[in-house]
Amino acid sequence: GRKKYSKPQISHSSTYQSNQPFKDKSVAIVGASFSALEIAADVSKSAARVVSILPSVPWVLPRWVPIIELLRNKDEEGNIASKNNEDATVTILPIDLVLYQRTKAYPQIPETTFLDPESCRTRHKNLQSMVGSKQLHSPLGEPANWDEPPFVAISDEFLDLTREQKIEVVHGRLSGIDDAGNLQIESKQQCRDGSDLMSIDDID
């Protein structure tokens, strides 16, 4: 007889509590936010398949970042001694403290709601320095357009899981679900049939 199709169950991240309800299921996580990446990483611990559908590419930062500072020895008069006597100290700081620490005394320049391309590129470069080459060599990749404001997500596991193929990465936007229960994705990459619409099936 004809196979009966059922549309995937849909739930919002605000209702997520644990990965147990998704045990041995095929799950699609839609979005590029902090919660989307964290849920994808957690669900991968019990689900049979996890697909991460990202409409944009965020910089994925770790929760903790090592800050390296040089300690230079000083002589009795307080002068910095030879560079050969330099030592380094490493401080581990939470990423939110690194991102939002004040670099200027209060009051600071009022925040702006518009970032010009040069400011955007500077922010992308700073974020890239925190991530290193890890994201570039992952299926997620880095943001393509550095002239636009960057987006940030925080996860210690997401990039590793994509590299281990425990999370499939799909770049595009969810446009709907067809009658067969397949997810229709407006992909940024052209599909084999020449269209920009790809289908993801067997999602529970």
MARVEX-676676 format. One record per residue: residue in three letters; x, y, z of N, C-alpha, C in turn. Coordinates in steps of 0.2 Angstrom, whole numbers, padded with zeros to 4 digits, always signed. Each point is the difference from the previous one (the first is absolute). Layout:
<rs>
AlaXYZXYZXYZ/...
</rs>
This chain:
<rs>
Gly+0004-0006+0000-0004+0006+0000+0004+0006+0000/Arg-0003+0006-0001+0004+0006+0000+0002+0002+0007/Lys+0006+0003+0000+0003+0002+0006-0004+0006+0003/Lys-0001+0000+0006-0004+0006+0003+0005+0005+0003/Tyr+0000+0006-0002+0004+0005+0003-0003+0004+0005/Ser+0004+0002+0005-0002+0004+0005+0005+0006+0001/Lys-0003+0006+0001+0004+0006+0000+0004+0000+0007/Pro+0006+0003+0000+0004+0000+0006-0003+0004+0006/Gln+0001-0003+0006-0002+0004+0005+0004+0007+0001/Ile-0003+0005+0002+0003+0007+0000+0000+0002+0007/Ser+0005+0002+0003+0001+0003+0007+0004+0006+0000/His-0001+0005+0004+0004+0006+0001+0006-0001+0005/Ser+0005+0003-0001+0006-0001+0005-0002+0002+0007/Ser-0005+0004+0001-0002+0002+0007-0003-0006+0004/Thr-0002-0005-0004-0003-0006+0004+0005-0006+0001/Tyr+0006+0001-0003+0005-0005+0001+0003-0001+0007/Gln+0000-0006+0002+0002-0002+0007+0006-0005+0000/Ser-0001-0005-0005+0006-0005+0000-0001-0003-0007/Asn+0006-0004-0001+0000-0004-0006-0004-0007+0000/Gln-0002-0002+0005-0003-0006+0001-0006-0001-0005/Pro-0005+0004+0000-0005-0001-0005+0002-0001-0007/Phe+0006+0002-0002+0002-0001-0007+0005-0006-0001/Lys+0000-0004+0005+0004-0006-0001-0001-0004-0006/Asp+0005-0002-0004-0001-0004-0006-0004+0003-0005/Lys-0001+0007+0000-0004+0003-0005+0004+0004-0005/Ser-0003+0002-0005+0004+0005-0005-0003+0007+0002/Val+0004+0004+0001-0002+0007+0003+0004+0005-0004/Ala-0004+0006-0002+0002+0006-0004+0000+0005+0005/Ile+0005+0004+0001+0000+0006+0004+0001+0006-0005/Val-0005+0005+0001+0000+0005-0005+0002+0007+0004/Gly+0005+0003-0003+0003+0006+0003+0007+0000+0001/Ala+0003+0006+0001+0007+0001+0001+0001+0004+0007/Ser-0005+0000+0004+0001+0003+0007+0004-0004+0005/Phe+0001+0003+0005+0004-0004+0006-0004-0006+0002/Ser-0007+0001+0001-0004-0006+0002+0000-0005-0005/Ala+0000+0002-0007-0001-0005-0005+0006-0005+0000/Leu+0006+0003+0000+0006-0004+0000+0001-0004+0006/Glu-0002+0003+0006+0001-0004+0006-0005-0006+0000/Ile-0006+0001-0002-0005-0006+0000+0003-0005-0005/Ala+0002+0002-0006+0003-0005-0005+0005-0004+0003/Ala+0005+0003+0004+0005-0004+0003-0003-0004+0005/Asp-0005+0002+0004-0002-0005+0005-0004-0005-0003/Val-0005+0001-0005-0004-0005-0003+0004-0005-0003/Ser+0006+0001-0003+0005-0004-0003+0002-0006+0005/Lys-0001+0001+0006+0002-0005+0005-0005-0006+0000/Ser-0006+0001-0002-0005-0005+0000-0003-0002-0007/Ala-0001+0005-0004-0003-0001-0007+0004-0004-0004/Ala-0003-0003-0005+0003-0004-0005+0003+0005-0006/Arg-0003+0005-0001+0002+0005-0005-0002+0007+0002/Val+0005+0005-0001-0001+0007+0002+0002+0004-0006/Val-0005+0004-0003+0002+0004-0005-0001+0008+0002/Ser+0005+0004+0000+0000+0007+0002-0001+0004-0006/Ile-0006+0003-0001-0002+0005-0006+0002+0007+0002/Leu+0005+0003-0003+0002+0007+0002-0001+0005-0005/Pro-0005+0005+0001-0001+0005-0005+0006+0005-0001/Ser+0004+0000+0005+0006+0004+0000+0006-0004+0004/Val+0006+0003+0000+0005-0004+0003+0003+0005+0006/Pro-0001-0003+0006+0003+0004+0006+0007-0002+0001/Trp+0003+0005+0004+0007-0002+0003-0002-0004+0006/Val+0003-0006+0000-0002-0005+0006+0006+0001+0005/Leu-0001+0003+0005+0005+0001+0005+0000-0005+0006/Pro+0005-0002+0003+0000-0004+0006-0002+0004+0006/Arg-0002-0003+0005-0003+0003+0006+0006+0003+0004/Trp+0006-0002+0000+0006+0002+0003+0005+0002-0005/Val+0004+0005+0001+0005+0002-0004+0007+0001+0004/Pro+0005-0002-0003+0007+0001+0004+0002+0007-0002/Ile+0002+0004+0004+0003+0007-0001+0007-0001+0002/Ile+0005+0002-0005+0007-0001+0002+0003+0007+0001/Glu+0003+0001+0005+0003+0006+0002+0008-0001+0001/Leu+0004+0005-0002+0007+0000+0001+0002+0003+0007/Leu+0003-0003+0004+0003+0003+0006+0007+0001-0001/Arg+0002+0007+0000+0007+0002-0001+0003+0001+0007/Asn+0006-0003+0001+0004+0002+0006+0002+0007+0001/Lys+0000+0003+0005+0002+0007+0001+0006+0000+0005/Asp+0004+0005-0001+0006+0001+0004-0002+0004+0006/Glu+0005+0001+0005-0002+0003+0006-0003+0007-0001/Glu+0002+0004-0006-0003+0006-0001-0007+0000-0004/Gly-0002-0006-0001-0007+0000-0003+0001-0001-0008/Asn+0006+0000-0002+0000+0000-0008+0000-0007-0002/Ile-0003-0001-0006-0001-0007-0003+0006-0003-0002/Ala+0002-0006+0002+0006-0003-0001+0000-0003-0007/Ser+0005-0003-0002+0001-0003-0007-0006-0005-0001/Lys-0002+0001-0007-0006-0005-0002+0002-0007+0001/Asn+0006-0002+0000+0002-0007+0001-0003-0002+0007/Asn-0002+0004+0004-0002-0002+0007-0008+0000+0000/Glu-0003+0001-0006-0007+0000+0000-0003-0007+0002/Asp-0006+0000+0004-0003-0006+0001-0008+0002-0002/Ala-0003-0006-0001-0007+0001-0002-0005-0003+0005/Thr-0005+0003+0002-0005-0002+0004-0007-0001-0004/Val-0003-0006+0001-0007-0001-0003-0005+0000+0005/Thr-0005+0004-0002-0006+0001+0004-0006-0002-0004/Ile-0004-0005+0003-0006-0002-0004-0006+0004+0003/Leu-0003+0003-0005-0006+0004+0001-0006-0002-0004/Pro-0006+0001+0003-0006-0001-0003-0001+0004-0006/Ile-0003-0003-0006+0000+0004-0006-0004+0007+0000/Asp-0005+0000+0004-0004+0006+0001+0004+0005+0003/Leu+0004-0001+0005+0005+0005+0003+0005+0002-0005/Val+0002-0004-0005+0005+0002-0005-0003+0005-0005/Leu-0006-0002-0002-0004+0004-0005-0002+0007+0003/Tyr-0002+0000+0006-0004+0006+0002+0004+0004+0005/Gln+0007-0002+0002+0003+0004+0004+0002+0007-0002/Arg+0000+0005+0004+0001+0007-0002+0007+0001-0002/Thr+0001+0003-0005+0007+0002-0002+0001+0007+0001/Lys-0005+0004+0001+0001+0007+0002-0004+0002+0006/Ala+0002+0005+0004-0003+0002+0006-0007+0003-0002/Tyr-0005-0001+0005-0006+0003-0001+0000+0008+0001/Pro-0004+0004-0004-0005-0002-0005+0004-0002-0006/Gln-0003-0005-0004+0002-0002-0006-0004+0003-0006/Ile+0003-0001-0006-0004+0003-0006-0006-0004+0000/Pro-0006+0004-0001-0006-0003-0001+0000-0006-0005/Glu-0004-0005+0001+0000-0006-0005-0004+0003-0006/Thr+0002-0003-0006-0003+0001-0006-0004-0006-0003/Thr-0005+0002-0003-0005-0006-0003+0003-0001-0007/Phe+0004+0003-0003+0003-0001-0006+0007-0001+0000/Leu+0002-0006-0004+0007-0001+0000+0002+0000-0008/Asp+0006+0004-0001+0002+0001-0007+0004-0006-0001/Pro+0001-0002-0007+0004-0006-0002+0007+0000+0004/Glu+0003+0005+0001+0007+0000+0003-0001-0003+0007/Ser-0005+0003+0004-0001-0002+0007-0002-0008+0000/Cys-0004-0002-0005-0002-0007+0000+0006-0004-0002/Arg+0004+0002-0004+0006-0004-0002+0005-0001+0007/Thr+0001+0005+0003+0004+0000+0006-0003-0005+0005/Arg-0007+0000+0001-0003-0004+0005+0001-0007-0002/His-0001-0002-0007+0001-0006-0002+0007-0003+0001/Lys+0005+0005-0001+0007-0002+0001+0001-0002+0007/Asn-0003+0004+0005+0001-0001+0007-0003-0007+0002/Leu-0006-0001-0003-0003-0007+0002+0004-0006-0003/Gln+0002+0001-0006+0004-0005-0003+0006-0002+0004/Ser+0004+0005+0003+0005-0001+0004-0001-0004+0006/Met-0006+0000+0003-0002-0004+0005-0002-0007-0002/Val-0002-0001-0006-0002-0007-0002+0006-0003-0003/Gly+0005+0003-0003+0005-0003-0003-0002-0003-0007/Ser+0003-0005-0002-0001-0004-0006-0005-0005+0000/Lys-0002-0001+0006-0005-0006+0002-0006+0001-0004/Gln-0003+0005+0000-0007+0001-0004+0001+0000-0007/Leu+0006+0003-0003+0001+0000-0007+0000-0007-0003/His+0003-0005+0004+0001-0006-0002-0006-0005+0002/Ser-0005+0003+0002-0006-0004+0002-0005+0000-0006/Pro-0005-0004+0000-0006+0000-0005-0004+0007+0001/Leu+0000+0003+0005-0003+0006+0001+0003+0006-0004/Gly+0007+0000+0000+0003+0006-0003+0000+0006+0003/Glu+0003+0005-0002+0000+0007+0002-0005+0004-0003/Pro-0003+0006+0003-0004+0004-0004+0003+0003-0006/Ala-0004+0000-0005+0003+0002-0007+0001+0008-0001/Asn-0005+0003+0002+0000+0008-0001+0002+0003+0007/Trp+0006+0003+0000+0002+0003+0006-0002+0007+0000/Asp-0003+0003-0005-0002+0007-0001-0007+0000+0004/Glu-0003-0005+0002-0006+0000+0004+0001-0002+0007/Pro-0004+0003+0005+0001-0002+0007+0001-0007+0002/Pro+0004-0002+0004+0001-0007+0002-0005-0002+0005/Phe-0002-0007+0000-0004-0003+0005+0005-0005+0004/Val-0002-0001+0006+0004-0004+0004-0005-0005+0004/Ala+0003-0006+0000-0003-0005+0004+0005-0003+0005/Ile-0002-0003+0005+0005-0003+0005-0001-0007+0001/Ser+0005-0004-0002-0001-0008+0001+0007-0003+0001/Asp+0001-0004+0004+0007-0004+0001+0000-0006-0005/Glu-0006-0002-0002+0000-0007-0003-0002+0001-0008/Phe-0004+0005-0002-0003+0000-0006+0005-0002-0006/Leu+0006+0004+0000+0004+0000-0006+0003-0007+0000/Asp+0002-0003+0006+0003-0007+0000-0005-0005-0002/Leu-0006+0001+0001-0005-0005-0002-0001+0000-0007/Thr+0000+0006-0003-0001+0001-0007+0006-0004-0004/Arg+0006+0001+0003+0006-0003-0003+0000-0007+0001/Glu-0003-0003+0005-0001-0007+0001-0006-0003-0004/Gln-0003+0004-0003-0006-0002-0004-0006-0002+0004/Lys+0000+0002+0006-0006-0002+0005-0005+0006-0001/Ile+0001+0005-0003-0005+0005-0002+0001+0002-0007/Glu-0005-0001-0004+0000+0002-0007-0001+0008-0001/Val+0004+0003-0004-0001+0008+0000-0004+0001-0007/Val-0005+0004+0000-0003+0002-0006-0001+0007+0000/His+0003+0004-0005-0001+0007-0001-0006+0002-0004/Gly-0004+0003+0003-0006+0002-0003-0006+0002+0005/Arg-0006+0001-0003-0006+0002+0004-0005-0005-0001/Leu-0004-0002+0005-0005-0004+0000-0006+0004-0003/Ser-0002-0003-0006-0006+0004-0004-0007-0004+0001/Gly+0000-0006+0003-0006-0003+0001+0001-0008+0000/Ile-0005-0004+0001-0001-0007+0001-0004-0002-0006/Asp+0002-0005-0004-0005-0002-0005-0004-0005+0002/Asp-0005-0003-0004-0005-0005+0002+0003-0006+0002/Ala+0006-0002-0002+0003-0006+0002+0004+0001+0006/Gly+0000+0006+0003+0003+0001+0007+0008+0002-0001/Asn+0002+0001-0006+0007+0002-0001+0001+0008+0001/Leu+0005+0001+0003+0002+0008+0001+0002+0003-0006/Gln-0002+0005-0002+0002+0004-0006+0004+0006+0002/Ile+0006-0001-0003+0005+0005+0002+0002+0005-0006/Glu+0000+0006+0001+0003+0005-0005+0007+0000+0001/Ser+0004-0004-0004+0007+0000+0001+0004+0005-0003/Lys+0006+0002+0003+0004+0005-0003+0004-0003-0006/Gln+0000-0007+0000+0004-0003-0005-0005-0003-0005/Gln+0002+0000-0006-0005-0003-0006+0000-0007+0001/Cys-0006-0003-0001+0000-0008+0001+0001-0003-0007/Arg+0000-0006+0000+0002-0004-0006-0005+0002-0006/Asp-0006+0001+0002-0005+0001-0005+0000+0007-0003/Gly+0004+0004+0003+0001+0007-0002-0004+0005+0004/Ser-0004-0002+0004-0004+0004+0005+0003+0002+0006/Asp-0002+0004+0004+0003+0002+0006-0004-0003+0006/Leu-0005-0005-0001-0004-0003+0005+0002-0007+0001/Met+0002-0001+0006+0002-0007+0001-0005-0003+0005/Ser+0000-0007+0001-0005-0003+0004+0004-0005+0005/Ile-0003+0000+0006+0003-0004+0005-0005-0005+0003/Asp+0001-0006-0001-0006-0005+0002+0002-0004+0006/Asp-0005-0004+0002+0001-0004+0006+0002+0003+0006/Ile-0004+0006+0001+0001+0004+0006-0006-0002+0005/Asp+0001-0002+0006-0005-0001+0005-0004+0006+0003/
</rs>
